[in-house]
């Protein structure tokens, strides 16, 4: 047996890991949960020139929607656009049957923003990245 580090792993090898965890999960979870496909979606805000000036990238599976990225350009910050974007993300996730939503944010990013929207901190990672704290937040839909 040998341990191997791969910085450009083969798709087939990654698929073997995915199938392995699915097989293990089948021992503990119903098939409809184990094999539920990811729901990937995004919500964008565009300016009058049709340029993207903000948006949210999300994925959802099992019963959680996960905000992967939230970005607003300087021109859109503080205008209420972020709250509108998140309302649309939450509405879509809820319409698809997801019960919870979660996000991560750094100490200099949007912790207060998420808290104003009803998210609660459930964990934090100090010194990640070095010199900063990452906050993990969640909200019931």
MOVEN-V720425 format. One record per backbone hydrogen bond with DSSP energy under -0.5 kcal/mol. CO is the residue of the C=O (numbers start at 1). NH is the residue of the N-H. If there is no record, write none. Layout:
# MOVEN-V720425
co | nh
CO | NH
CO | NH
This chain:
# MOVEN-V720425
co | nh
10 | 14
11 | 15
12 | 16
13 | 17
14 | 18
15 | 19
16 | 20
17 | 21
18 | 22
19 | 23
20 | 24
21 | 25
22 | 26
23 | 27
24 | 27
25 | 28
25 | 29
30 | 33
30 | 34
31 | 35
33 | 36
38 | 40
39 | 60
41 | 58
43 | 56
45 | 53
45 | 54
47 | 50
51 | 47
53 | 73
54 | 45
55 | 71
56 | 43
57 | 68
57 | 69
58 | 41
59 | 66
60 | 39
61 | 64
63 | 99
63 | 100
64 | 61
65 | 67
65 | 102
66 | 59
66 | 68
67 | 104
69 | 57
71 | 55
73 | 76
73 | 77
76 | 79
76 | 81
80 | 84
81 | 85
82 | 86
83 | 87
84 | 88
85 | 89
86 | 90
87 | 91
88 | 92
89 | 93
90 | 94
91 | 95
92 | 96
93 | 98
94 | 97
99 | 141
100 | 65
101 | 139
102 | 67
103 | 137
105 | 135
106 | 109
106 | 111
110 | 114
111 | 115
112 | 116
113 | 117
114 | 117
114 | 119
115 | 118
120 | 138
123 | 136
124 | 126
125 | 128
125 | 134
129 | 132
132 | 127
132 | 128
133 | 107
134 | 125
135 | 105
135 | 137
136 | 122
136 | 123
137 | 103
138 | 120
139 | 101
